[in-house]
Amino acid sequence: MLKVRGLRVRYGQREAVHGLDLEVRAGEIVTLVGSNGAGKTTTLKAISGVLRASAGTVEFEGRRIDGLPPHAIIERGIAHVPEGRLLFKDMTVLEHLELGAIRAPRSAPAYRDRVQRAFELFPKLEERKDQRAGTMSGGEQQMLAIARGLMSAPKLLMLDEPSLGLAPIVVDTLADAIRNLHAAGIVILLVEQRVDMALRLADRGYVVETGRIVLDDRAEALLENPRVKEAYLGV
Amino acid sequence: MTAAPRMRALGAVAALAVLPWLTGNAFLQHMMVLWAIYALLALSLNIIVGYLGELSFGHAAFFGIGAYTSALLSMQWGVPVWLGPFLGAIVAGAFGLVIGFVALRIVGPQFAILTLGFGAILHTITNYWVDLTRGPMGISNIPPFSLGPIALDFAQARNMYYVALVFLLGVAYVCHALMTSRRGRAFIAVRENPALAASIGIDVFATKLHGFVVATAIAGAGGALYGHYLRVITPELMSLQYVAALIIMVIVGGKGTIVGPLIGALVYVSLLEMLRAAGPLRLVVFAALLTACVIFLPGGLVSLWRRLRERRLAPEPAGASA
């Protein structure tokens, strides 16, 4: 479904991603794990078109999408929920959902159905639909950020550090939501620093270090991998 | 809009409609026309400054383009004067499209400087293209506004006031409708966080260009009204003095709101007249006003009202700082 080949991304002179290969197949949850500064976020940004790759290709459903502007990539069916649940603090929940629906593939269900589905997934958001995002808790904000991403009716949802700064119980709710989305047929590319949680959710995982993939395996196998255990799981 | 703000808006419209009948003083009526035209211009600049979050130092040029377009078309080609504001808007908007298409590739202070450059170029061209614009002499004897068969004398301030008011209210309504629509929220999203806006699928460049073209077109319409009312225009319309005036109106009144620029225009027009005796010192007063506003009242004069209301609504703060 998504094929990334030889991706290189640079910020000015400094290259952050040095030739990264990655594949996400239909029906999968794939996770990209690694420590701070490994290039995970940069990779997602390059896929969604927010950053431009200096080399390499990104293919989605067999068509090249590298070089397209972000809104065109969203129309192809990729939604990116950025790190740090970036919201517009003075806008309400419903206003965010409306903005999230500004681009969508032509085949997307009706706007009202999409709102309905987002509320089914996160009932909390329906209770707070007229509340301003800035006044909500961290967990609710993360839910809203994901719901906003879903409003573009994506086939592939890329989540960047959804668990960042959230209480453990909220992280559990979030993990359930990700499973629900996956069950509903959305393919998920998850970037996480909570390696154990990410690998438990995912089918396959990639370990990124300093802009390169260093390990790539089924998630259960990675959980047992001594190198992963030592570096990320602290056992 | 819920019931209370709608009643307030209707009340304001009614008050503005009867305003010129409260005085027989022709000078006061003249001031009202100036206010309405300046308020229209301030509202248009507010789209750029308040909604898109960019600063334009070239706005007066579009105002001038509208004024010259309408004056020349009506005088040289006999185009009906009532078409002038619309043609002025189209021509100014077309310039806005071309300039915006180039300048909006970059944002922030660099964009402001670019608009300063484009504004200065347009000002200079107007000043030196004597065959077309009569250069620094300006154009005089511009026909007053007219509505074809409707025989009203629009050289009279009271009648012209209603023309300007119709445009002003129309634009105010469009601004309101825009800002409660998804398009308007996209504007705010682009202002607050362009990177985030892009990542959720908003075409930042197209959104900014859209706002810029609308703003310049409205400025063109305002310029046309101005020309047909004062009946004399010179390239000075495009000078920095008018740019500064518009920026003062928007910032002092309150950017990003609809009422703000209207109040700002009122403050500007009244001070301009009250301080006429002060001569060029007026400009110092305006500079002081702008500076004070930026430091002490960044939300502009409208934010005073909001502060007041919040204080009244809020329960007594227990030892909290004000």
Boltz contact constraints between the chains, C-beta under 6 A:
constraints:
  - contact:
      token1: [A, 50]
      token2: [B, 199]
      max_distance: 6.0
  - contact:
      token1: [A, 70]
      token2: [B, 198]
      max_distance: 6.0
  - contact:
      token1: [A, 70]
      token2: [B, 199]
      max_distance: 6.0
  - contact:
      token1: [A, 71]
      token2: [B, 201]
      max_distance: 6.0
  - contact:
      token1: [A, 71]
      token2: [B, 203]
      max_distance: 6.0
  - contact:
      token1: [A, 74]
      token2: [B, 201]
      max_distance: 6.0
  - contact:
      token1: [A, 80]
      token2: [B, 199]
      max_distance: 6.0
  - contact:
      token1: [A, 82]
      token2: [B, 199]
      max_distance: 6.0
  - contact:
      token1: [A, 86]
      token2: [B, 196]
      max_distance: 6.0
  - contact:
      token1: [A, 88]
      token2: [B, 189]
      max_distance: 6.0
  - contact:
      token1: [A, 88]
      token2: [B, 192]
      max_distance: 6.0
  - contact:
      token1: [A, 95]
      token2: [B, 185]
      max_distance: 6.0
  - contact:
      token1: [A, 98]
      token2: [B, 182]
      max_distance: 6.0
  - contact:
      token1: [A, 99]
      token2: [B, 185]
      max_distance: 6.0
  - contact:
      token1: [A, 99]
      token2: [B, 189]
      max_distance: 6.0
  - contact:
      token1: [A, 100]
      token2: [B, 200]
      max_distance: 6.0
  - contact:
      token1: [A, 102]
      token2: [B, 201]
      max_distance: 6.0
  - contact:
      token1: [A, 102]
      token2: [B, 202]
      max_distance: 6.0
  - contact:
      token1: [A, 103]
      token2: [B, 201]
      max_distance: 6.0
  - contact:
      token1: [A, 152]
      token2: [B, 201]
      max_distance: 6.0
